[in-house]
Amino acid sequence: MAHFLALVLLLALSGSSSSPVVVARGSDHGGDEYMIVAMSSLKLKSACLGHRVTPPLNSTWMPLDLMDGPCSSPSSSSAAAAPSVDELLRRDQLRADEVQKRLSHNVGDDEANGPASSTVTQVNHLAKIKVELGSRKPAKTKASQLVGIHPAATVGGGVGTGTLLPGVIQTVVLDTASDVPWVQCVPCPIPPCHPQTDTFYDPTNSGSYAAFSCSSAACRQLGPYANGCINNQCQYRVAYPDGSSTSGTYSSDLLTLNPTTSVSNFQFGCSHADQGNFDSQTAGVMALGGGPESLISQTASTFGRTFSYCLPPTASYVGYLVLGAPAPSVASSSSYVVTPMIRDNRSPATFYRVLLRAITVAGRRIDVPAAGGAAVLDSRTVITRLPPAAYAAVRAAFRSAMMGMYRPAPPKGSLDTCYDFRGVRSVKLPRVALVFDGGVVELDPSGILFNDCLAFAANRDDRMPVILGNVQQQTIEVLYDVDGGAVGFRRNAC
C-alpha cells in the first residue's frame, strides 16, 4: 500500500474519465452554490461528544482534541481561561509571520540555511495528543534493599520481579512545521519553564532514558540545532526569530503512542528552559515536519514517512492522528483528492507544500497567483493566509453571496468580514472550495466561518506564499505521503 497516493495522483493528472474528483458547482446550478447550516453545529458544546465518525481502528492511530474544549482532560481545560478571540488572532499572526519568514528567500544566507522555525507562542486553537514517555523504575522492595539490587536491573523478569512500569503521560501539540520534538524535563524551574498540568517528565525516574553523548551520531547530525556540550551530554537549542526558544539535553527514551505501538530510543529535546507564551495544557511539541529529527522521519522504517490527521469541526469533538498508510477500509482511490507535494530546495525541508490553483466561492472561481500558490500546510496556523489580491477577490465574492441576508458586524482582529448571527438558527452559507492540481476540495462549514467571520486573511505581500491553516483543514483527513510526493484530502473524515 506504500505510496498509493502517488498512483492515484497519476490517474488524476492523466485526465482519466474515472477520476473520483467532483468539480465545484457552477453558477448555473442555482441553490447548489449554497448550503443550509445550523448555527448550533458551529458552536462549542458543554460536553465532549467524542468521535463524529468512527476513526480508522485497524491502523496505528491516536485520538486528538483541540485546546480549551470539553474533550480536554478536566485538569487541563480548567487550568486557565481560554484567550479572547482578539488575543488568539494576535498569536496566530505571530505564528504566520514566523512561517513566512522561514519561507522567504530574502533573508540572510545563514538564516535561510538554518532550522525551520515555528513560533512557540501557543495559539490555543491547536490539536494535541497524549503520549507516554519513558518507563518508570519500580520502587525498591525490602528484599532488594537488603541485597543492594535495584529492581530495574531485572528488566523483563515479569510483574513483581522488576519489570519497568509505564512512563508519564505528556500532552504535546502537533506541529507539521517544526522538526525537533521536545518536552519539559526535570529540573525545570518556573520560570524559565512554563507551568503544566501534566506530571513533569523526570529522566532520572525512567529506566530507558539516555542522554546522547557529544560524540554520538545523533548529536553530530543536529546541525543548526546543536548547542554545545555539558558534561559530555549533547545540548540542543531551537531558537525562534521572535526571541523565543527551547533548550536542554538531546536525549532518547521509550515513546508509547498507543497500547500497541511504541518507539524505542525516540530522540527528543529534554527541555530545561523555554521562553515564550506556552499554555499549561501542554508539556511540549510533537514535531511532524520533514526534517530528520521529527517523529515522521524517526519512524520512517516502520511507517514509511506516511501520516495523516483529521481535526474535528469544533473542540466538542475528537479527531485523530494516524501513522502509516490508511486503513484498507478507506484506502481506495475514490476516497481522496490527491495533489503533488511540492519541494523547493531553497526552503527548509521542514515544510510540506502543495499548489493551490484557485478558490471557488458560490461557484465563482478566484485564481491564486503563482507566486503565492505554493501553499504550506500548517497544523498550527489557525487562519489561512492568501495573497492580498486573491484575498480581496475571495472576500468580495463572499460578501456578494451573503449580501442582504445577514447584518454585517465589526471586524475581529485580522478577520474583516464578520456577521451578526444573533437570533439566527440556520445560515445560508456559500460553498467554498480549494482547487489543487488533481482535484477540488470543498470546505466544511466549520472551515468557512470562524467566530462568525470569514476564516481567511491577507498576507502582507502578494509574493508571500499561502498558508493553509487548521480551520480550513477541519473534518478533512489530510494524508501526507512524503516519500511518494503527494498529499491526499478526504472529506467528512471526523
N, C-alpha and C positions, 0 to 999 in steps of 0.2 A: 504493500500500500504506500510505500515511500514515494514521495514526490508525485503523488497522484494529481495534485493541483496543477503541476506543470503540464500534464497530459490534457487535463480539462482546458487549460489555457490555450493550448494548440488548437483544440477543436473550436473554442470560442472565437479565436482570431482568424480562423480559416474561412469564416463566413458560412459554416455548415448550417443547413436548414434545421438541423436537430438541436441547435443551441438552446439551452434552457432559459436564456435571458429574456425577461419580459421588458419591453421598452416602456419609457414613460408615456403616460396617456397624453394624447394630443389635444389641442384646443377644440377640436370638433366633436369631443365626447361629452361636452356639457358637464353634468354633475360628477362625472368620473374624475374631474380635476380636484374635487374636494372630498373630505371625509368628515363625518359627524363624530365628535369626540366628547365623551363625558368628562367634564372638568374634574370630577372626583378621581378619575383614573390617573390624573397628573399630580395629585396631592399626596402628601405623606400621611400614612395611617398611624394610628396609635400603637398597633401591634404588628409584629413581624408575620407576614403571610407566607413565608417560605418560598419555594420554587413555583413560578407560574407554569413552567414547562419542565418535565422530568429531565434531569441532566443525563449526560452520556455515562451511565453507570458501569458499562463494561470497558471503560478506558481509565487512564490514570488522571483522576480529576480531584479538585479540591473546591469546596464552596467558597464563595467570596461575597462580601457585603460592602455597602457604602458607609462612609463615616457618618456619625451623628444621626443614625437611624435606629429604629426599634430592633433591627436584626443584629446590631452590635451587642456585645455582652453587656449586661446591666451595669457592670462597674465602669466600662469604657464609655458607654453612651451618656452616663450621668456625670462623668468626670469633669466636664467643662461645658459651658453653654456653647452652642453652635454659633459660628460667626455670622454677622449680618450679611445680607446679600452684597452690599457695597464692599464690605471687607473681603468677602470671598472673591469678588471680581477684581479687587485690587491685587490680591495674592495671585490670582490667575494671570493677571497681566505680567507680573514679575516672572512667572513660570514661562509664559510665551516669549518674553524678552530674552530669557536665558537660552531657550531653544533656538530662537532666531539668531542670536549672537554666535552660537556654535555653528550654525549653518551658513553664516555669512562668509564670503570669500574675501571680505575687505578688512579682516583683522590681520594682526601681525603674524609673521611666519611661525613664531614659537607657539602662539595661541592656537593657530589653525591646526597645528600638528599635535596639540595637547589632547588630554582626555575630554571626551564629550561631557558636558555638564547638564545637570537638571536641578533647578532651584530647590533648595531644601526648605523653602517656605511652604508649609503644608497648605493645600487649598481646601481641604475638607470634603469636597465632592469627589472623593477618591475611593478606589477599590482597594480592599485589604483582605489578606488571608491570614489564617493562623497556621503556624508550623511548629514543629517540636525540634528544639536544638539541643544537642548533647545527649549524654547518658549519665544519669546521676549515680554516684557511688553509694552503695548501701552503708548504713551506719555500722560501726564495728559491733560485733557481738561480744558478750563477755568471754566466750571461749577463745575467740580470735585475739582479744586483747591480752589474754593470758600467755599466748604463744607468740604474740607480736606479729600476727599476719593480718594485713588489711584485706577485707572481703573482696575488693576489686581485683586482687591478684588471682582470683579463681573464676575469671570471666568464662561463661559457658557451662558452668557446673550445675545450672538449674536453679529453680526457685529455692531460696534459703541457703544456697551454697556460694553466694557471692555474685550472682548474675547482675549485671548493671541494670539499673532501673530507668524508666523513661526520663527524658530530659525535661526542659521547661518550655512552656508554650510561649511563643513570641508572635505578636501581631505585626505584620510588615505590609507596607504599601507596595502595590505592584507598579513597576516603572519600566516602560518599554524604551525610555530614552536615557537610561544610565546603565553602567556596566558593572560596578562593584557592589555586591550585596553587603550589607552591614547591619549589625545590631549593637545596642549599647551593652557594655560589659563591665562587670565589677573589676576594679574600683571605678566608680563613675559618679563623682560628687556633683551635686546640683547647685549652682552651675559648676562647670561648663556643660554638663549633661542636662537633658531635659527630663522632667518628671514623666513617669509612665505607669500605667495601671498594671501591666504585666509584671511578673517577678523578673527582676534583673537577672540576665544570664551571667553566671559566675563560672568562669573556666576552671577554677580550682575544684569545683564540685563535679566536673564531668570526667568520667573515666576514659573518654575517647577524644579529648581535646589535645591539640598540639599547635604550638606556635611555629611558624616557619623560620628557619634559620636564615641569616643574611646571605648565605652562600647557596641556598636552595634554588632550584629552577623556578619555582613559583614566585620567589622574591625577585629574581633577576628579570622575570617577564612582566613585572608590574609596570615597567616603563615610567610614564609620567605620573603614575600614582604612587611611586616609591617615595619614601620619606625617611631614609636613613636606617640606622641600626641602633638598638638599645639592648645591651646585654646579649648580643648575638641573636636578637629577635627582630625579624623584619618589621619595619614600620610602614604604614600606608597613610596617605592623606588624599582626600578628594576635596579640592578647593573649587569654589564657585565664583563667578565674576562679581557677584554682589557682596563678596566678603565672607559668605557662609562657608562652612567646612565641616568635615568629619575626619577624625584621625585616631589612630591607635595601632594595634598589633595585627598584622596579617596572619590569619590563623586557619585551622581546619577543624572540623568536628562532624559528628553524625547529624545529618538533617533528615528528619522524618516528615514526609509530606502528607501521607495518609496511612491508614493501618497496614497497607500492603506495599507501600513504596517509600524507600529511604535512599539517601545518597551518602555513601561513605566518604570521608575525607572531603567534605564540602568546604570550599575555600570562601572565606568571607572576612570582612573587616570587623575586628573586635574593637569597637569604638570606646575610647575613654574620654573623648571630648567632642562635642559638636556645637556648632554655632548656627543659629537660625531659629525660626519660629516653628518649632515642631509641636505636634499635638500629642497629648499624653495618651491618646488611644493607641499609639504605635511605638514600637521599640526600634524600628529601623526601616530599611528599604530592601525589597527583593528586586534586584536589577534583572531585567529581561532583555537588555539591549544586545546588539550584535557583537560586542567586544568579547575577548577571550575569558574575561573574569566572570561573566554573567552566568546565571543559573542555566540558561539555554545552552551556552557553549560548554559548560561543565558536564552537562548530561547528554551531550551530543551522541555519544556511543550507544546510549540506551534509547533515546527518543528521536535521534536524527535531526536535531535542530528544527523541530516542528512543534508548535504550541498554538493554543487558541484560548480565548476568553470570551465570556458574554457578560456584559454589565447590565444589571436589571433596570427597569424603567424608572423606579424610584427606590429610595432606601428602605421601603417597606417590603421589598422582595430580595431574594438571594439569587446570585448568579454563580458562575463557576470559572475556574482555570483548568485547562487540560494540557498535559504534556504528551507529546507524541501525535501520531496521525489520528484522525477522527475515528470514532467507533464505527464498526461496519454498518450499523443501522442508519447512520447519517452520511456515510462516505460515498454517496452516489453523485455523479456529475450534475444531476438535476438539483442538488441541494445548495450549491454555491454559485455565486457570481465571482469569477476569478479574473484577476488583473496582474500584470507583471510587477514584480518588486524591482524598483529602480535602485541601482548602486551608483554612487558618484565618488570617485576616488579622491576628489577634493574635499569631501566632507568626512567626518569621523564615521567609522564602521558601525558605531552605536545605532544609528538611526535607520528605521525601516520606512521606505518611501514608495509611493505609488503615483501614477499620473492621473490627476483629476482633470478631465477634459471640460466639464461643464456642470452646471447645476440647473435643474428644472424646477420651476415654481408654478403650480397650476397649469402644467403643460407648456409653459413658456421657457425656452432654453436660453441660459445665460452662459456664454463661453468664459472659461477661466484662462487668462493669458498664460502662454507657455512658460514665461519666467516664474510665475507663481504656481504653476500647476503641479510641480513635483512635490506632492503633499507628504508631510511627515505624519505618521500615525503615532499619536501620543496618548498613553493611558492616563496621564496626569494633568495635561492641559484640559480645562473644562470646556471652554467655548471655542468653536472652530474659528480660525483667523483666515480671512481672504484678502487678496489684493484689493486696495481701495476701490478701484474701478469696478471690479467684479462684485464687491460687496454692495456698492451703491446700486448696481443693477438688480441684485437679488433683493435688496431692501425695497426698491421701487416696485418690483413685481409683487412682493409680499403685501406691501401696503395697498397696492391696487386691488389685489384679490380680497383684502379684508375691508376695503372701503365701504363705509355706510352701514356695516354690520355691528361694529363694536366701538366703544368710546376709546380714543387714544389716552394713554397715561404718560406721566413724566418718565424720562429715561432713568435707568438704573445702572450707574457706572458706565461701562463700555457698551451697554445694551441700549440702543437708542430707538427701538421700535417696540413699544410696550402698549398694553391694553388694559382697560379696566373691565375685568370679567365679574365684578361683584353682582350677584344675583343671577348669573348665567349658569345654567345647569349643564348645557352641552354647547359646544362651539363648532361652527362650520369652518374647518381648517383646510387651507390649500395644501395639496400634496407637494412634498419637496423630495427630490431625488438627486443622488450624486451619480454623475456619468463618468465612468472609467473606461480605459481601454479594456474591452472584454465584456462590458455589461453595465447595467443601471441598477443602483441600489436605492430603493425607496426608504426614506427615514420613517421611523416610528414617530407618533405624535410627541412622545417624550423627547425626541431628538430635534424637534422643531421649536418648541416653546420651552423656555427656562424662566421660572418665576414670572410667567405671563408676558415674557418678551421674546422676540425673535432671537434664537440662540446662535447668532453669528455676529462677528465683529470684524472690523477692518484692521489690516496691518498698517504700519506707519508708511509703508513704501510699496509700490507696485512690483518692485524687484524681489521683495521678500517672499519666500515660499509659503504655501498654505500649510497650516497645522490643523489636522483633523482631530478635534477634541473628543473627550469621552462622552459628552452629551449626545453628539451625533452617532456614537457607536452603541448607544443603549438598545438593548434587546437583540442586537445583531451579534452572532458569533463571528469574531474576527480571527481568521486562521492564517498563521504565518508559516509558510513552507520556505524556510531560509535557504537551505541548500538547493531546493528546486526553483528558487527565484520567483515565487508567486505569493499572492495574498488572496484569500477567499472570504466572501461575506455571505452569511446565511441568516436570513431574516427570521424574526419571531422565534428565536432560539432560547430565550429565557424570559 
